[in-house]
Amino acid sequence: MEEVKVVYALIKSKYNQILMVDNHEGHWSLPGGRVEPDETLIEAAIREVHEETGFEVEIGNLIAVNEAKYVRRNHHAILFTFVARIVGGTEAIKKPNEILQIEWVDIEQANERMPYYSEGLNKMLTGYALYNNQGTIG
Protein backbone atom coordinates (compact mmCIF):
# COMPACT_ATOMS: atom_id res chain seq x y z
CA MET A 1 0.00 0.00 0.00
CA GLU A 2 1.12 3.52 -0.76
CA GLU A 3 1.45 5.69 2.33
CA VAL A 4 -0.24 9.08 1.95
CA LYS A 5 -0.47 12.06 4.28
CA VAL A 6 -3.76 13.93 4.45
CA VAL A 7 -4.55 17.15 6.32
CA TYR A 8 -7.84 18.59 7.53
CA ALA A 9 -8.79 21.94 9.05
CA LEU A 10 -11.40 22.23 11.77
CA ILE A 11 -12.85 25.73 11.40
CA LYS A 12 -15.41 26.86 13.97
CA SER A 13 -17.55 29.96 13.50
CA LYS A 14 -18.38 32.46 16.23
CA TYR A 15 -21.79 30.72 16.29
CA ASN A 16 -20.12 27.38 17.19
CA GLN A 17 -20.73 25.92 13.75
CA ILE A 18 -18.20 23.75 11.90
CA LEU A 19 -17.27 24.23 8.24
CA MET A 20 -17.74 21.03 6.22
CA VAL A 21 -17.46 20.08 2.55
CA ASP A 22 -19.37 17.45 0.54
CA ASN A 23 -16.89 15.47 -1.56
CA HIS A 24 -19.49 14.42 -4.19
CA GLU A 25 -20.09 10.92 -2.92
CA GLY A 26 -22.27 12.04 -0.03
CA HIS A 27 -19.07 11.96 1.99
CA TRP A 28 -18.84 14.98 4.25
CA SER A 29 -15.54 15.99 5.79
CA LEU A 30 -13.64 18.94 7.07
CA PRO A 31 -11.87 20.89 4.32
CA GLY A 32 -8.57 19.25 3.48
CA GLY A 33 -6.74 16.81 1.29
CA ARG A 34 -3.53 15.10 0.31
CA VAL A 35 -0.15 16.61 1.17
CA GLU A 36 1.98 17.22 -1.93
CA PRO A 37 5.61 15.96 -1.92
CA ASP A 38 7.24 19.37 -1.33
CA GLU A 39 4.72 20.66 1.25
CA THR A 40 4.68 20.75 5.00
CA LEU A 41 1.47 19.71 6.72
CA ILE A 42 0.66 23.36 7.46
CA GLU A 43 1.26 24.48 3.86
CA ALA A 44 -0.96 21.67 2.59
CA ALA A 45 -3.76 22.56 5.01
CA ILE A 46 -3.70 26.22 3.97
CA ARG A 47 -3.72 25.30 0.26
CA GLU A 48 -6.44 22.67 0.56
CA VAL A 49 -8.80 24.90 2.55
CA HIS A 50 -8.40 27.67 -0.02
CA GLU A 51 -8.88 25.30 -2.97
CA GLU A 52 -12.00 23.74 -1.48
CA THR A 53 -13.71 26.71 0.19
CA GLY A 54 -12.17 29.98 -1.05
CA PHE A 55 -11.14 30.91 2.50
CA GLU A 56 -7.64 31.89 3.58
CA VAL A 57 -6.80 30.41 6.96
CA GLU A 58 -4.27 30.50 9.71
CA ILE A 59 -3.46 27.03 11.04
CA GLY A 60 -3.33 26.40 14.78
CA ASN A 61 -2.75 23.34 16.94
CA LEU A 62 -2.75 19.76 15.79
CA ILE A 63 -5.80 18.23 17.45
CA ALA A 64 -6.08 14.71 16.00
CA VAL A 65 -4.12 12.04 14.16
CA ASN A 66 -6.08 9.27 12.46
CA GLU A 67 -4.92 6.32 10.42
CA ALA A 68 -6.79 4.19 7.88
CA LYS A 69 -6.12 1.66 5.15
CA TYR A 70 -8.22 2.22 2.02
CA VAL A 71 -8.19 -1.05 0.11
CA ARG A 72 -9.83 0.24 -3.11
CA ARG A 73 -7.31 3.07 -3.39
CA ASN A 74 -4.42 0.93 -2.11
CA HIS A 75 -3.61 3.72 0.37
CA HIS A 76 -2.40 3.63 3.94
CA ALA A 77 -3.43 7.13 5.03
CA ILE A 78 -2.16 9.13 8.00
CA LEU A 79 -4.65 11.94 8.59
CA PHE A 80 -3.76 15.08 10.54
CA THR A 81 -6.44 17.49 11.78
CA PHE A 82 -5.58 21.04 12.80
CA VAL A 83 -7.63 23.88 14.24
CA ALA A 84 -7.81 26.74 11.74
CA ARG A 85 -9.11 30.29 11.72
CA ILE A 86 -10.42 32.20 8.71
CA VAL A 87 -8.31 35.30 8.02
CA GLY A 88 -9.54 36.20 4.53
CA GLY A 89 -11.13 35.11 1.30
CA THR A 90 -14.74 34.55 0.34
CA GLU A 91 -16.69 31.30 0.55
CA ALA A 92 -16.67 29.70 -2.89
CA ILE A 93 -16.43 26.24 -4.39
CA LYS A 94 -13.23 26.58 -6.38
CA LYS A 95 -13.02 22.92 -7.48
CA PRO A 96 -16.55 21.77 -8.40
CA ASN A 97 -15.13 18.49 -9.71
CA GLU A 98 -14.06 17.71 -6.11
CA ILE A 99 -16.50 19.62 -3.88
CA LEU A 100 -20.27 19.54 -4.36
CA GLN A 101 -21.21 21.89 -1.51
CA ILE A 102 -19.93 23.77 1.52
CA GLU A 103 -21.98 23.93 4.69
CA TRP A 104 -21.72 25.29 8.23
CA VAL A 105 -23.24 22.77 10.66
CA ASP A 106 -23.65 22.48 14.41
CA ILE A 107 -21.16 20.31 16.30
CA GLU A 108 -23.67 17.50 16.85
CA GLN A 109 -24.36 17.20 13.11
CA ALA A 110 -20.62 17.34 12.34
CA ASN A 111 -20.06 14.50 14.85
CA GLU A 112 -22.72 12.42 13.07
CA ARG A 113 -21.07 13.02 9.70
CA MET A 114 -17.59 12.18 11.01
CA PRO A 115 -17.85 9.18 13.38
CA TYR A 116 -14.15 8.40 12.81
CA TYR A 117 -13.34 11.11 15.39
CA SER A 118 -14.22 8.69 18.16
CA GLU A 119 -13.97 11.21 20.99
CA GLY A 120 -16.08 13.81 19.15
CA LEU A 121 -15.27 17.37 18.12
CA ASN A 122 -15.85 18.88 21.56
CA LYS A 123 -13.04 16.75 22.99
CA MET A 124 -10.80 17.64 20.04
CA LEU A 125 -11.44 21.35 20.58
CA THR A 126 -10.02 21.12 24.10
CA GLY A 127 -6.59 21.04 22.46
CA TYR A 128 -5.59 17.42 22.89
CA ALA A 129 -4.15 15.60 19.87
CA LEU A 130 -5.96 12.29 19.65
CA TYR A 131 -4.87 9.24 17.66
CA ASN A 132 -7.52 7.01 16.07
CA ASN A 133 -6.70 3.94 13.99
CA GLN A 134 -9.64 3.64 11.58
CA GLY A 135 -8.72 0.09 10.66
CA THR A 136 -8.91 -1.37 7.16
CA ILE A 137 -11.65 0.07 4.95
CA GLY A 138 -12.97 -1.92 1.99
LUMSEBA-263140 format. One record per residue (C-alpha): x, y, z; residue number from 1. Coordinates in Angstrom, 3 decimals, decimal comma, m for minus. Each point is the difference from the previous one (the first is absolute). Example, Ala and Ser with C-alpha at 12.3 -4.5 7.8 and 13.67 -1.06 7.14 Angstrom:
LUMSEBA-263140
ropa px->12,300; py->m4,500; pz->7,800; k->1
ropa px->1,370; py->3,440; pz->m0,660; k->2
END
This chain:
LUMSEBA-263140
ropa px->0,000; py->0,000; pz->0,000; k->1
ropa px->1,116; py->3,518; pz->m0,756; k->2
ropa px->0,334; py->2,174; pz->3,087; k->3
ropa px->m1,687; py->3,385; pz->m0,378; k->4
ropa px->m0,233; py->2,983; pz->2,327; k->5
ropa px->m3,289; py->1,872; pz->0,171; k->6
ropa px->m0,791; py->3,221; pz->1,867; k->7
ropa px->m3,294; py->1,432; pz->1,214; k->8
ropa px->m0,948; py->3,358; pz->1,519; k->9
ropa px->m2,613; py->0,292; pz->2,717; k->10
ropa px->m1,447; py->3,495; pz->m0,364; k->11
ropa px->m2,557; py->1,127; pz->2,567; k->12
ropa px->m2,144; py->3,107; pz->m0,476; k->13
ropa px->m0,829; py->2,492; pz->2,731; k->14
ropa px->m3,410; py->m1,738; pz->0,068; k->15
ropa px->1,677; py->m3,339; pz->0,897; k->16
ropa px->m0,613; py->m1,461; pz->m3,441; k->17
ropa px->2,528; py->m2,172; pz->m1,847; k->18
ropa px->0,931; py->0,483; pz->m3,666; k->19
ropa px->m0,469; py->m3,204; pz->m2,016; k->20
ropa px->0,276; py->m0,948; pz->m3,669; k->21
ropa px->m1,904; py->m2,626; pz->m2,010; k->22
ropa px->2,472; py->m1,980; pz->m2,105; k->23
ropa px->m2,601; py->m1,051; pz->m2,627; k->24
ropa px->m0,594; py->m3,497; pz->1,267; k->25
ropa px->m2,183; py->1,122; pz->2,894; k->26
ropa px->3,205; py->m0,085; pz->2,020; k->27
ropa px->0,224; py->3,022; pz->2,264; k->28
ropa px->3,304; py->1,013; pz->1,531; k->29
ropa px->1,899; py->2,948; pz->1,287; k->30
ropa px->1,767; py->1,943; pz->m2,749; k->31
ropa px->3,299; py->m1,633; pz->m0,840; k->32
ropa px->1,838; py->m2,447; pz->m2,189; k->33
ropa px->3,204; py->m1,702; pz->m0,981; k->34
ropa px->3,378; py->1,510; pz->0,854; k->35
ropa px->2,136; py->0,607; pz->m3,097; k->36
ropa px->3,626; py->m1,264; pz->0,010; k->37
ropa px->1,628; py->3,410; pz->0,587; k->38
ropa px->m2,518; py->1,289; pz->2,583; k->39
ropa px->m0,033; py->0,093; pz->3,751; k->40
ropa px->m3,218; py->m1,043; pz->1,715; k->41
ropa px->m0,806; py->3,650; pz->0,740; k->42
ropa px->0,603; py->1,124; pz->m3,598; k->43
ropa px->m2,224; py->m2,805; pz->m1,267; k->44
ropa px->m2,796; py->0,880; pz->2,423; k->45
ropa px->0,052; py->3,667; pz->m1,042; k->46
ropa px->m0,012; py->m0,923; pz->m3,713; k->47
ropa px->m2,721; py->m2,633; pz->0,305; k->48
ropa px->m2,361; py->2,234; pz->1,985; k->49
ropa px->0,395; py->2,767; pz->m2,573; k->50
ropa px->m0,472; py->m2,364; pz->m2,945; k->51
ropa px->m3,125; py->m1,565; pz->1,487; k->52
ropa px->m1,706; py->2,973; pz->1,669; k->53
ropa px->1,537; py->3,267; pz->m1,237; k->54
ropa px->1,029; py->0,929; pz->3,545; k->55
ropa px->3,496; py->0,984; pz->1,088; k->56
ropa px->0,844; py->m1,482; pz->3,375; k->57
ropa px->2,531; py->0,088; pz->2,754; k->58
ropa px->0,810; py->m3,465; pz->1,328; k->59
ropa px->0,129; py->m0,631; pz->3,738; k->60
ropa px->0,578; py->m3,058; pz->2,163; k->61
ropa px->0,006; py->m3,584; pz->m1,150; k->62
ropa px->m3,056; py->m1,531; pz->1,658; k->63
ropa px->m0,277; py->m3,522; pz->m1,452; k->64
ropa px->1,956; py->m2,663; pz->m1,834; k->65
ropa px->m1,961; py->m2,771; pz->m1,699; k->66
ropa px->1,161; py->m2,947; pz->m2,044; k->67
ropa px->m1,867; py->m2,136; pz->m2,539; k->68
ropa px->0,672; py->m2,530; pz->m2,737; k->69
ropa px->m2,104; py->0,562; pz->m3,128; k->70
ropa px->0,027; py->m3,274; pz->m1,905; k->71
ropa px->m1,633; py->1,296; pz->m3,219; k->72
ropa px->2,516; py->2,830; pz->m0,282; k->73
ropa px->2,892; py->m2,141; pz->1,275; k->74
ropa px->0,807; py->2,787; pz->2,489; k->75
ropa px->1,218; py->m0,085; pz->3,570; k->76
ropa px->m1,031; py->3,494; pz->1,087; k->77
ropa px->1,269; py->2,003; pz->2,965; k->78
ropa px->m2,496; py->2,810; pz->0,588; k->79
ropa px->0,895; py->3,144; pz->1,954; k->80
ropa px->m2,687; py->2,401; pz->1,244; k->81
ropa px->0,862; py->3,558; pz->1,018; k->82
ropa px->m2,046; py->2,832; pz->1,437; k->83
ropa px->m0,180; py->2,864; pz->m2,497; k->84
ropa px->m1,306; py->3,554; pz->m0,022; k->85
ropa px->m1,303; py->1,908; pz->m3,013; k->86
ropa px->2,113; py->3,095; pz->m0,684; k->87
ropa px->m1,233; py->0,904; pz->m3,490; k->88
ropa px->m1,596; py->m1,091; pz->m3,231; k->89
ropa px->m3,609; py->m0,563; pz->m0,963; k->90
ropa px->m1,943; py->m3,244; pz->0,212; k->91
ropa px->0,019; py->m1,608; pz->m3,441; k->92
ropa px->0,232; py->m3,458; pz->m1,504; k->93
ropa px->3,209; py->0,348; pz->m1,989; k->94
ropa px->0,206; py->m3,661; pz->m1,095; k->95
ropa px->m3,526; py->m1,149; pz->m0,925; k->96
ropa px->1,418; py->m3,281; pz->m1,302; k->97
ropa px->1,066; py->m0,788; pz->3,596; k->98
ropa px->m2,441; py->1,913; pz->2,229; k->99
ropa px->m3,772; py->m0,082; pz->m0,475; k->100
ropa px->m0,931; py->2,348; pz->2,842; k->101
ropa px->1,278; py->1,889; pz->3,033; k->102
ropa px->m2,048; py->0,154; pz->3,172; k->103
ropa px->0,257; py->1,358; pz->3,539; k->104
ropa px->m1,525; py->m2,517; pz->2,433; k->105
ropa px->m0,405; py->m0,287; pz->3,747; k->106
ropa px->2,484; py->m2,174; pz->1,889; k->107
ropa px->m2,509; py->m2,811; pz->0,550; k->108
ropa px->m0,682; py->m0,299; pz->m3,741; k->109
ropa px->3,740; py->0,139; pz->m0,763; k->110
ropa px->0,557; py->m2,836; pz->2,501; k->111
ropa px->m2,663; py->m2,083; pz->m1,772; k->112
ropa px->1,651; py->0,602; pz->m3,370; k->113
ropa px->3,484; py->m0,839; pz->1,305; k->114
ropa px->m0,260; py->m2,997; pz->2,373; k->115
ropa px->3,699; py->m0,779; pz->m0,567; k->116
ropa px->0,812; py->2,708; pz->2,570; k->117
ropa px->m0,883; py->m2,427; pz->2,774; k->118
ropa px->0,252; py->2,524; pz->2,831; k->119
ropa px->m2,108; py->2,604; pz->m1,837; k->120
ropa px->0,803; py->3,554; pz->m1,030; k->121
ropa px->m0,582; py->1,513; pz->3,438; k->122
ropa px->2,814; py->m2,130; pz->1,428; k->123
ropa px->2,239; py->0,891; pz->m2,949; k->124
ropa px->m0,637; py->3,707; pz->0,539; k->125
ropa px->1,415; py->m0,228; pz->3,524; k->126
ropa px->3,429; py->m0,081; pz->m1,639; k->127
ropa px->1,007; py->m3,622; pz->0,422; k->128
ropa px->1,441; py->m1,814; pz->m3,018; k->129
ropa px->m1,813; py->m3,318; pz->m0,217; k->130
ropa px->1,091; py->m3,041; pz->m1,986; k->131
ropa px->m2,650; py->m2,234; pz->m1,595; k->132
ropa px->0,818; py->m3,071; pz->m2,080; k->133
ropa px->m2,938; py->m0,301; pz->m2,406; k->134
ropa px->0,923; py->m3,553; pz->m0,921; k->135
ropa px->m0,197; py->m1,452; pz->m3,500; k->136
ropa px->m2,743; py->1,433; pz->m2,214; k->137
ropa px->m1,315; py->m1,986; pz->m2,963; k->138
END
